């Protein structure tokens, strides 16, 4: 049954999916929306709480290419354009890259090189250091053996600021936000059964407060399994390393306008942040799990502390700096943390009603490629909410599908966070 526009809709989680859903619903005429989160927006538990996120449309899968192109169009509209920087995007591999990384770039480029929606002149092959220097003079490194392409119809979004703005607009349109212990959902509440299904009536929070609703939408990213354990059969919490280097105003001016640089076997970085002068860098790899046991089952859940990064990732980030920006190779890495995402084996999202329940919808499986969809993702959730089912097969709840850590577009091996050495002492679990 389609919910009426005045029925209470409860959104658990104020990250990318939660805020986008609230925005689209309130713009669509829904008048009784509440968002819960354990922290104020942007929450430190949201993967979107970051300086910036890549916005690009190259995928191995043309399905997501189309969705990302729709998102890029939205990022360029007046509503979103203050947070979008169309700097371009260099995707490459280094001289020692594994074949899998090289094949991934080929597949990604194949999905966009002849696509009619890309402006003419969007792409340039990069086969040598001379090509890189010609297109990206800001890079001073040797970048020996780097090859790939430059996509000019791409860039990045100022992530945390875009989330703050979305929350501000939602609040102004009447969405209610409840944060802290009163907004920290710890239990899904069910009432009586109806035709063999459990009827979700809302959630209980850490403070003991009960929030009831006609529809409850779980948008908790990597943390979704802590509230809905059976989703961990499909969604695995994984983390990646993030670090920053601090630039002076003069250095910021020299690096300003640099495209996003993504070396698939090392990592990626952005131009300096215009407010802080920080360059964000992240290591590429297969990710880290945190396998724990609960009630006889094992699943990966985010650690209690995100501080610090694995030593092996710090080495990758330093190699990336040395190869591309050697003038900063002695610079201290600051603001080091691990970022948690909810990963699926096929990198497909899950946007569906939870089986054998009524009124409970889950939006999960961001798989490290959700933030760029902030302007459009909410309408996908609204469609399912109103249709009463997910019509897109790949986004349905999946039964009995074996999970795999061999993600087609990622290199390296998944490791458990408890088994790796950190570059500095930290609190884990």
C-alpha positions as CSV (number, residue, x, y, z in Angstrom):
1,X,0.0,0.0,0.0
2,X,1.3,3.4,-0.9
3,X,1.9,5.5,2.2
4,X,-0.1,8.7,2.4
5,X,1.9,11.9,2.3
6,X,1.2,12.6,5.9
7,X,2.0,9.2,7.4
8,X,5.1,9.2,9.6
9,X,8.3,8.0,7.8
10,X,11.3,7.3,9.9
11,X,14.8,7.3,8.3
12,X,17.5,5.8,10.4
13,X,20.9,7.2,9.4
14,X,21.8,10.7,8.2
15,X,24.4,9.8,5.6
16,X,24.3,9.9,1.8
17,X,21.3,7.6,1.4
18,X,19.4,8.9,4.4
19,X,19.7,12.6,3.5
20,X,19.0,12.0,-0.2
21,X,15.9,10.0,0.7
22,X,14.6,12.7,3.0
23,X,15.3,15.4,0.4
24,X,13.4,13.6,-2.4
25,X,10.5,12.7,-0.1
26,X,10.0,16.1,1.3
27,X,10.3,17.7,-2.1
28,X,7.7,15.1,-3.2
29,X,5.2,16.3,-0.8
30,X,5.7,14.1,2.2
31,X,5.1,16.1,5.4
32,X,6.0,13.8,8.3
33,X,9.6,12.7,8.1
34,X,12.0,12.1,10.9
35,X,15.7,11.3,10.6
36,X,17.6,9.6,13.4
37,X,21.4,9.5,13.9
38,X,23.7,9.1,16.8
39,X,25.5,12.3,15.8
40,X,24.7,15.6,14.2
41,X,25.2,15.9,10.4
42,X,27.8,15.1,9.2
43,X,28.2,12.1,11.5
44,X,31.7,10.8,12.0
45,X,30.2,7.3,11.3
46,X,29.1,8.3,7.8
47,X,31.5,7.5,4.9
48,X,30.3,10.8,3.4
49,X,31.8,12.9,6.2
50,X,34.9,13.7,4.3
51,X,36.6,16.6,2.5
52,X,35.7,15.3,-0.9
53,X,34.5,12.3,-3.0
54,X,35.2,11.5,-6.6
55,X,32.4,12.2,-9.1
56,X,32.9,10.2,-12.3
57,X,30.8,8.0,-14.6
58,X,33.2,5.3,-15.8
59,X,32.1,1.9,-14.7
60,X,32.7,-1.7,-15.9
61,X,28.9,-1.8,-15.9
62,X,27.0,0.5,-18.2
63,X,24.0,0.4,-15.9
64,X,25.9,2.5,-13.3
65,X,27.4,4.7,-16.0
66,X,24.0,6.0,-16.9
67,X,23.1,6.6,-13.3
68,X,26.3,8.5,-12.6
69,X,25.8,10.6,-15.7
70,X,22.4,11.6,-14.3
71,X,24.0,12.5,-11.1
72,X,26.7,14.6,-12.8
73,X,24.0,16.5,-14.5
74,X,22.4,17.3,-11.2
75,X,25.8,18.3,-9.6
76,X,26.0,21.0,-12.2
77,X,22.5,22.5,-11.4
78,X,22.2,25.6,-9.2
79,X,21.0,23.4,-6.2
80,X,24.3,21.4,-6.1
81,X,26.9,23.3,-8.1
82,X,28.5,25.1,-5.1
83,X,29.8,21.7,-4.0
84,X,30.9,20.3,-7.3
85,X,34.4,20.9,-8.7
86,X,34.7,19.7,-12.4
87,X,38.5,19.4,-12.3
88,X,38.7,16.3,-14.4
89,X,39.9,12.8,-13.5
90,X,43.1,10.9,-14.4
91,X,42.7,7.2,-14.1
92,X,46.0,5.3,-14.5
93,X,48.2,2.4,-13.5
94,X,51.8,2.5,-12.5
95,X,54.6,0.4,-14.0
96,X,54.2,-2.4,-11.5
97,X,50.4,-2.6,-11.6
98,X,48.9,-6.1,-11.6
99,X,47.1,-7.1,-14.8
100,X,43.7,-6.9,-13.0
101,X,44.2,-3.2,-12.5
102,X,45.0,-2.7,-16.1
103,X,42.0,-4.7,-17.3
104,X,39.7,-2.7,-15.0
105,X,40.8,0.6,-16.6
106,X,40.1,-0.9,-20.0
107,X,36.6,-1.9,-19.0
108,X,35.9,1.4,-17.4
109,X,37.1,3.3,-20.5
110,X,35.1,1.1,-22.8
111,X,31.9,2.1,-20.9
112,X,32.4,5.8,-21.7
113,X,34.7,6.4,-24.7
114,X,32.0,6.4,-27.3
115,X,29.1,7.4,-25.0
116,X,27.0,10.1,-26.6
117,X,26.2,11.9,-23.4
118,X,29.9,12.9,-22.8
119,X,30.8,16.2,-24.3
120,X,33.2,16.2,-27.3
121,X,36.8,16.2,-26.3
122,X,36.2,14.7,-22.9
123,X,38.9,12.1,-23.1
124,X,42.6,12.0,-23.8
125,X,44.8,8.9,-23.6
126,X,47.8,9.0,-21.3
127,X,50.6,6.8,-22.4
128,X,53.7,8.6,-21.2
129,X,55.1,11.1,-18.7
130,X,55.0,13.7,-21.4
131,X,51.2,13.2,-21.8
132,X,50.7,13.6,-18.0
133,X,52.9,16.8,-17.9
134,X,51.0,18.2,-20.9
135,X,47.6,17.7,-19.3
136,X,48.5,18.0,-15.7
137,X,51.5,20.3,-15.2
138,X,50.8,20.5,-11.5
139,X,52.3,17.0,-11.1
140,X,56.1,17.1,-10.8
141,X,56.9,13.4,-10.3
142,X,58.5,10.9,-12.7
143,X,55.4,8.6,-12.7
144,X,57.4,6.0,-14.5
145,X,55.3,3.7,-16.6
146,X,52.0,5.4,-15.8
147,X,49.3,4.9,-18.4
148,X,45.6,5.4,-18.6
149,X,43.4,8.3,-19.7
150,X,42.2,11.7,-18.6
151,X,38.4,12.2,-18.3
152,X,37.5,15.9,-18.3
153,X,33.8,15.3,-17.7
154,X,34.4,14.4,-14.0
155,X,35.8,15.8,-10.8
156,X,34.8,15.7,-7.2
157,X,32.2,16.9,-4.6
158,X,33.0,18.7,-1.4
159,X,31.4,15.9,0.6
160,X,30.8,17.0,4.2
161,X,29.7,20.4,3.0
162,X,27.2,18.9,0.6
163,X,25.8,16.7,3.4
164,X,25.5,19.8,5.7
165,X,23.7,21.7,3.0
166,X,21.3,18.8,2.3
167,X,20.5,18.5,6.0
168,X,19.9,22.3,6.2
169,X,17.5,22.2,3.2
170,X,15.6,19.2,4.7
171,X,15.3,21.0,8.0
172,X,14.0,24.1,6.3
173,X,11.4,22.0,4.5
174,X,10.1,20.5,7.7
175,X,12.2,17.3,8.2
176,X,12.7,16.6,11.9
177,X,16.2,15.5,13.0
178,X,16.8,13.7,16.3
179,X,20.5,13.0,17.2
180,X,22.5,11.7,20.2
181,X,21.3,8.9,22.4
182,X,17.7,9.7,21.5
183,X,18.6,9.2,17.8
184,X,20.9,6.2,18.2
185,X,18.7,3.3,17.0
186,X,19.6,0.0,18.8
187,X,16.6,-2.2,18.1
188,X,14.0,-2.6,15.4
189,X,10.5,-2.9,16.9
190,X,7.8,-5.2,15.5
191,X,4.1,-5.4,16.3
192,X,1.7,-8.1,15.5
193,X,2.0,-10.3,12.4
194,X,0.0,-9.8,9.3
195,X,-0.4,-12.6,6.8
196,X,2.8,-14.2,8.1
197,X,4.9,-11.1,8.0
198,X,6.2,-9.1,10.9
199,X,4.9,-5.5,11.0
200,X,7.7,-3.0,11.7
201,X,6.4,-0.2,14.0
202,X,9.7,1.7,14.4
203,X,12.8,1.6,16.5
204,X,14.1,1.9,20.0
205,X,17.1,4.0,20.8
206,X,20.0,3.9,23.2
207,X,18.2,6.3,25.6
208,X,15.2,3.9,25.7
209,X,13.1,6.3,23.6
210,X,10.7,4.6,21.1
211,X,10.1,6.1,17.7
212,X,7.1,4.7,15.9
213,X,6.4,5.1,12.2
214,X,4.3,3.8,9.3
215,X,7.5,3.2,7.3
216,X,11.0,2.7,8.6
217,X,14.0,3.1,6.2
218,X,17.4,1.9,7.3
219,X,20.2,3.9,5.8
220,X,23.2,3.0,8.0
221,X,26.0,2.3,5.5
222,X,28.6,0.0,6.9
223,X,26.8,-0.1,10.3
224,X,23.5,-1.5,8.9
225,X,24.4,-5.1,10.1
226,X,24.5,-4.0,13.7
227,X,20.8,-3.2,13.6
228,X,19.7,-5.7,10.9
229,X,22.0,-8.7,11.3
230,X,20.6,-10.8,8.5
231,X,21.7,-8.2,5.9
232,X,25.3,-9.2,6.6
233,X,24.7,-12.2,4.4
234,X,24.9,-9.7,1.5
235,X,26.7,-6.6,2.9
236,X,30.2,-6.7,4.4
237,X,31.6,-3.8,6.3
238,X,35.0,-2.9,4.8
239,X,37.4,0.0,5.4
240,X,40.0,1.9,3.5
241,X,42.8,4.2,4.6
242,X,42.6,8.0,4.3
243,X,45.3,10.6,5.1
244,X,46.1,14.2,4.4
245,X,49.1,16.5,3.8
246,X,49.0,20.2,4.8
247,X,50.0,22.8,2.1
248,X,50.9,26.4,2.5
249,X,48.9,29.1,0.7
250,X,51.6,29.3,-2.0
251,X,51.6,25.5,-2.5
252,X,47.8,25.5,-2.7
253,X,48.0,28.0,-5.5
254,X,50.4,25.8,-7.4
255,X,48.2,22.7,-7.1
256,X,44.9,24.4,-7.6
257,X,42.9,22.9,-10.4
258,X,44.7,19.6,-10.5
259,X,42.4,16.8,-11.6
260,X,41.6,14.0,-9.3
261,X,44.5,11.5,-9.8
262,X,43.7,7.8,-9.3
263,X,46.5,5.3,-9.7
264,X,44.6,2.1,-9.4
265,X,47.4,0.1,-7.8
266,X,48.5,2.8,-5.4
267,X,45.8,5.3,-4.5
268,X,44.1,8.6,-5.3
269,X,44.2,12.2,-4.3
270,X,42.5,15.6,-5.0
271,X,43.5,19.2,-5.4
272,X,44.0,21.1,-2.1
273,X,40.8,21.9,-0.2
274,X,40.1,25.5,-0.7
275,X,39.3,26.2,3.0
276,X,41.9,24.1,4.8
277,X,44.8,23.7,2.3
278,X,44.7,19.9,2.9
279,X,45.2,17.4,0.2
280,X,43.3,14.2,0.8
281,X,44.9,10.9,-0.2
282,X,43.5,7.4,0.0
283,X,45.1,4.0,-0.6
284,X,43.6,1.6,-3.1
285,X,43.1,-2.0,-2.3
286,X,40.6,-4.7,-1.4
287,X,39.7,-3.3,2.0
288,X,39.8,-4.4,5.6
289,X,37.1,-6.3,7.5
290,X,36.5,-6.5,11.2
291,X,35.1,-10.0,11.7
292,X,33.3,-10.4,15.0
293,X,31.1,-13.1,16.5
294,X,27.5,-12.5,17.7
295,X,25.0,-15.1,18.8
296,X,26.9,-17.8,17.0
297,X,27.3,-16.0,13.7
298,X,30.3,-14.1,12.3
299,X,30.1,-10.8,10.4
300,X,32.2,-7.8,9.8
301,X,31.2,-4.6,11.7
302,X,33.0,-1.3,11.9
303,X,35.5,-0.8,14.6
304,X,34.7,1.5,17.5
305,X,37.6,3.8,16.6
306,X,38.5,4.9,13.1
307,X,41.8,6.6,14.1
308,X,45.0,5.6,12.4
309,X,45.7,3.7,9.2
310,X,47.5,0.4,8.4
311,X,51.2,0.6,7.9
312,X,51.0,-1.0,4.5
313,X,48.5,1.7,3.3
314,X,50.7,4.5,4.6
315,X,53.5,3.1,2.5
316,X,51.2,3.0,-0.6
317,X,50.2,6.6,0.1
318,X,53.8,7.7,0.4
319,X,54.7,5.9,-2.8
320,X,51.9,7.8,-4.5
321,X,53.2,11.1,-3.2
322,X,56.7,10.2,-4.3
323,X,55.7,9.2,-7.8
324,X,53.3,12.1,-8.5
325,X,54.2,15.0,-6.0
326,X,57.8,14.4,-4.8
327,X,58.0,17.9,-3.6
328,X,55.7,16.8,-0.7
329,X,57.4,13.5,-0.1
330,X,58.8,14.5,3.3
331,X,55.5,16.1,4.4
332,X,53.8,14.6,7.5
333,X,50.6,12.7,7.0
334,X,47.9,14.1,9.2
335,X,44.2,13.4,9.9
336,X,44.8,9.7,9.3
337,X,41.7,7.4,9.6
338,X,39.9,4.4,8.1
339,X,36.6,4.9,6.3
340,X,34.0,2.2,6.5
341,X,31.7,1.2,3.6
342,X,29.1,-1.5,3.2
343,X,30.4,-3.7,0.4
344,X,28.5,-6.2,-1.8
345,X,30.1,-8.9,-4.0
346,X,28.7,-7.5,-7.2
347,X,29.0,-3.8,-6.1
348,X,25.2,-3.5,-6.5
349,X,23.1,-1.5,-4.0
350,X,20.3,-3.1,-2.0
351,X,17.2,-0.9,-2.0
352,X,14.3,-3.1,-1.0
353,X,11.7,-4.1,1.6
354,X,13.2,-6.5,4.1
355,X,11.7,-10.0,3.4
356,X,8.9,-11.3,5.6
357,X,8.4,-7.8,7.1
358,X,5.9,-5.0,6.4
359,X,6.9,-1.4,6.6
360,X,10.7,-2.0,6.8
361,X,12.9,-0.8,3.9
362,X,16.7,-1.2,3.8
363,X,19.0,1.0,1.7
364,X,22.5,-0.5,1.8
365,X,25.5,-1.8,-0.2
366,X,27.1,1.5,-1.0
367,X,30.2,-0.4,-2.1
368,X,32.4,2.7,-2.2
369,X,30.5,4.3,-5.0
370,X,27.5,6.0,-3.5
371,X,28.4,9.6,-2.7
372,X,28.4,10.8,-6.3
373,X,24.7,9.7,-6.3
374,X,23.7,12.0,-3.5
375,X,21.6,14.2,-5.8
376,X,19.6,11.3,-7.3
377,X,19.6,8.3,-4.9
378,X,16.6,9.4,-2.9
379,X,14.3,9.1,-5.9
380,X,15.2,5.4,-6.2
381,X,14.1,4.9,-2.6
382,X,10.9,6.9,-3.1
383,X,10.0,4.7,-6.0
384,X,10.3,1.5,-4.0
385,X,8.5,3.1,-1.1
386,X,5.5,4.0,-3.3
387,X,5.6,0.9,-5.5
388,X,5.7,-1.5,-2.5
389,X,8.5,-3.5,-4.2
390,X,11.8,-3.2,-6.0
391,X,11.3,-3.6,-9.7
392,X,15.1,-3.5,-10.5
393,X,16.3,-7.1,-10.0
394,X,19.9,-6.2,-9.1
395,X,18.8,-4.0,-6.2
396,X,16.5,-6.6,-4.6
397,X,17.2,-8.4,-1.4
398,X,19.3,-11.4,-2.4
399,X,18.8,-14.9,-1.1
400,X,21.5,-17.5,-0.8
401,X,24.0,-15.7,-3.0
402,X,27.5,-16.6,-1.8
403,X,29.6,-13.6,-0.9
404,X,33.0,-13.1,-2.4
405,X,35.9,-10.8,-1.6
406,X,37.1,-10.9,-5.2
407,X,35.5,-7.6,-6.3
408,X,36.0,-7.2,-10.0
409,X,37.4,-3.6,-9.9
410,X,39.5,-3.8,-6.8
411,X,43.1,-5.0,-6.5
412,X,44.8,-6.8,-3.6
413,X,43.5,-9.2,-0.9
414,X,41.0,-8.5,1.8
415,X,42.5,-8.6,5.3
416,X,41.0,-8.4,8.7
417,X,41.8,-5.2,10.6
418,X,42.9,-7.1,13.7
419,X,45.7,-8.8,11.7
420,X,47.4,-5.8,10.3
421,X,50.0,-3.5,11.8
422,X,49.1,0.2,12.2
423,X,51.5,3.0,11.5
424,X,50.8,4.4,15.0
425,X,49.1,3.0,18.1
426,X,45.3,3.1,18.1
427,X,42.3,1.8,19.9
428,X,40.6,-1.1,18.0
429,X,37.2,-2.5,19.0
